[in-house]
Amino acid sequence: MKKNMGAVDKVIRLLLAVVFAVLYFTGTIAGTPGLVLLVLGGVFAATSLVSFCPLYTLVGINTCPKK
């Protein structure tokens, strides 16, 4: 896996994951929409921790700075 995510992208994804978790666990968004957001937040957190997004590979996006 070649890294394809930059620092700003990773921070945005982690912040969204935290917001989704807070919305779910405070009961603001419940039921199926809440679970969907929670799973999406988990995916965002995982992809930001490994600096790789499979969807970026399919689309041809690379936010990682050039070396």
NUVEX-552974 format. One line per field, with one value per atom (N, C-alpha, C): atom name; x, y, z. Coordinates in steps of 0.001 Angstrom, whole numbers, plus 500000, padded with zeros to 6 digits. Layout:
! NUVEX-552974
site <- [CA / ...] .
east <- [X / ...] .
north <- [Y / ...] .
up <- [Z / ...] .
This chain:
! NUVEX-552974
site <- [N / CA / C / N / CA / C / N / CA / C / N / CA / C / N / CA / C / N / CA / C / N / CA / C / N / CA / C / N / CA / C / N / CA / C / N / CA / C / N / CA / C / N / CA / C / N / CA / C / N / CA / C / N / CA / C / N / CA / C / N / CA / C / N / CA / C / N / CA / C / N / CA / C / N / CA / C / N / CA / C / N / CA / C / N / CA / C / N / CA / C / N / CA / C / N / CA / C / N / CA / C / N / CA / C / N / CA / C / N / CA / C / N / CA / C / N / CA / C / N / CA / C / N / CA / C / N / CA / C / N / CA / C / N / CA / C / N / CA / C / N / CA / C / N / CA / C / N / CA / C / N / CA / C / N / CA / C / N / CA / C / N / CA / C / N / CA / C / N / CA / C / N / CA / C / N / CA / C / N / CA / C / N / CA / C / N / CA / C / N / CA / C / N / CA / C / N / CA / C / N / CA / C / N / CA / C / N / CA / C / N / CA / C / N / CA / C / N / CA / C / N / CA / C / N / CA / C / N / CA / C / N / CA / C] .
east <- [500831 / 500000 / 500881 / 500714 / 501424 / 500547 / 501125 / 500363 / 499800 / 498529 / 497915 / 497093 / 497374 / 496644 / 497622 / 497356 / 498168 / 497726 / 498462 / 498204 / 496859 / 496521 / 495250 / 494083 / 494188 / 493141 / 492956 / 494051 / 493972 / 493320 / 493652 / 493073 / 491571 / 491166 / 489736 / 488977 / 489537 / 488874 / 488768 / 489819 / 489768 / 488746 / 488682 / 487694 / 486274 / 486037 / 484714 / 484369 / 485356 / 485108 / 484713 / 485375 / 485040 / 483641 / 483320 / 481988 / 480909 / 481118 / 480135 / 479949 / 481051 / 480960 / 480204 / 480492 / 479802 / 478314 / 477965 / 476557 / 475833 / 476506 / 475879 / 475751 / 476839 / 476831 / 476058 / 475803 / 474960 / 473488 / 473201 / 471829 / 471226 / 472044 / 471543 / 471060 / 471821 / 471420 / 471389 / 470220 / 470054 / 469525 / 469428 / 468876 / 469837 / 469261 / 470059 / 470958 / 470472 / 471376 / 472558 / 472318 / 473401 / 474435 / 473970 / 474913 / 475708 / 475054 / 475757 / 476851 / 476528 / 477544 / 478668 / 478327 / 479349 / 480306 / 479767 / 480617 / 481467 / 480863 / 481606 / 482719 / 482444 / 483481 / 484610 / 484280 / 485316 / 486181 / 485559 / 486322 / 487222 / 486679 / 487491 / 488687 / 488466 / 489554 / 490610 / 490162 / 491112 / 491931 / 491289 / 492029 / 492989 / 492623 / 493539 / 494736 / 494545 / 495662 / 496673 / 496218 / 497143 / 497549 / 496995 / 497315 / 497037 / 496037 / 495701 / 494190 / 493672 / 492249 / 492066 / 491433 / 491239 / 490399 / 489458 / 488631 / 489467 / 490455 / 491352 / 492110 / 492483 / 493193 / 492301 / 491044 / 490117 / 489857 / 489784 / 489479 / 490731 / 491897 / 493153 / 493552 / 493075 / 493397 / 494577 / 495477 / 496612 / 496842 / 496538 / 496739 / 498050 / 498816 / 500105 / 501105 / 501892 / 502845 / 503923 / 504397 / 505458 / 506765 / 507537 / 508830 / 509941] .
north <- [498827 / 500000 / 501243 / 502035 / 503295 / 504378 / 505236 / 506293 / 507245 / 507606 / 508542 / 509621 / 509830 / 510843 / 511787 / 513084 / 514103 / 514369 / 515228 / 515512 / 516195 / 517151 / 517859 / 516894 / 516033 / 515042 / 514118 / 513691 / 512802 / 513493 / 514759 / 515492 / 515681 / 516027 / 516207 / 514907 / 513800 / 512508 / 512133 / 512388 / 512081 / 512965 / 514240 / 515124 / 514675 / 514293 / 513790 / 512515 / 511643 / 510406 / 510719 / 511681 / 512067 / 512679 / 513554 / 514178 / 513113 / 512166 / 511098 / 510267 / 509955 / 509164 / 509935 / 511215 / 512029 / 512106 / 512321 / 512382 / 511079 / 509964 / 508665 / 508397 / 508587 / 508203 / 509176 / 510394 / 511306 / 511120 / 510310 / 510037 / 511066 / 511985 / 512989 / 512341 / 511382 / 510604 / 509146 / 508535 / 507156 / 506277 / 505010 / 504063 / 503778 / 503458 / 503088 / 504223 / 505464 / 506548 / 506718 / 506535 / 506633 / 505540 / 504318 / 503220 / 503410 / 503925 / 504188 / 505229 / 506300 / 507318 / 506765 / 505907 / 505315 / 504438 / 503633 / 502787 / 503660 / 504688 / 505597 / 506297 / 506685 / 507277 / 506308 / 505032 / 504021 / 503847 / 503882 / 503784 / 505003 / 506193 / 507410 / 507337 / 506879 / 506786 / 505768 / 504630 / 503595 / 504052 / 504669 / 505103 / 506239 / 507092 / 508168 / 507649 / 506604 / 506049 / 505318 / 504724 / 504017 / 504869 / 506082 / 507032 / 506478 / 505636 / 505046 / 504947 / 505433 / 505347 / 504580 / 503406 / 502627 / 503372 / 504171 / 504933 / 505951 / 506553 / 507485 / 506787 / 505534 / 504780 / 504563 / 504238 / 504013 / 505282 / 506420 / 507685 / 508365 / 508003 / 508590 / 509842 / 509972 / 511135 / 510791 / 511761 / 511595 / 512921 / 513009 / 514245 / 514240 / 513186 / 513078 / 513984 / 514771 / 515655 / 514853 / 515435 / 514793 / 514781 / 513731 / 513633 / 514004] .
up <- [500000 / 500000 / 500000 / 498984 / 498899 / 499518 / 500358 / 501006 / 499958 / 500114 / 499181 / 499889 / 501187 / 501952 / 502623 / 502485 / 503124 / 504556 / 505247 / 506655 / 506859 / 506012 / 506164 / 505981 / 505001 / 504735 / 505940 / 506544 / 507700 / 508890 / 509121 / 510249 / 510048 / 508838 / 508548 / 508780 / 508329 / 508520 / 509992 / 510763 / 512197 / 512910 / 512551 / 513160 / 512831 / 511580 / 511207 / 511971 / 512154 / 512896 / 514338 / 514947 / 516320 / 516378 / 515425 / 515396 / 515221 / 514323 / 514109 / 515371 / 516065 / 517297 / 518376 / 518516 / 519520 / 519212 / 517951 / 517570 / 517882 / 517652 / 517910 / 519409 / 520151 / 521562 / 522453 / 521988 / 522750 / 522413 / 521411 / 521044 / 520104 / 519602 / 518669 / 517389 / 516912 / 515738 / 516169 / 516071 / 516541 / 515421 / 515711 / 514748 / 513608 / 512470 / 511301 / 510824 / 510731 / 510311 / 511268 / 512553 / 513528 / 513346 / 513099 / 512879 / 511591 / 510564 / 509307 / 509532 / 510257 / 510549 / 511414 / 512365 / 513224 / 512420 / 511516 / 510666 / 509742 / 509163 / 508292 / 509063 / 510292 / 511133 / 511420 / 511614 / 511816 / 510591 / 509427 / 508175 / 508015 / 508309 / 508221 / 509165 / 510386 / 511356 / 510901 / 510425 / 509987 / 508796 / 507802 / 506624 / 506956 / 507908 / 508263 / 509052 / 509829 / 510594 / 509709 / 508621 / 507727 / 506529 / 506419 / 505342 / 503948 / 503847 / 502556 / 502413 / 501298 / 501007 / 499697 / 499738 / 498510 / 497468 / 497913 / 496969 / 496203 / 496868 / 496188 / 495057 / 495266 / 494240 / 493018 / 493255 / 492148 / 491345 / 492045 / 491398 / 490847 / 491384 / 490930 / 491701 / 492942 / 493768 / 494668 / 494850 / 495756 / 496451 / 497755 / 498496 / 499270 / 499139 / 499802 / 499074 / 499830 / 499164 / 498412 / 497348 / 496529 / 497316 / 497110 / 497791 / 496837] .
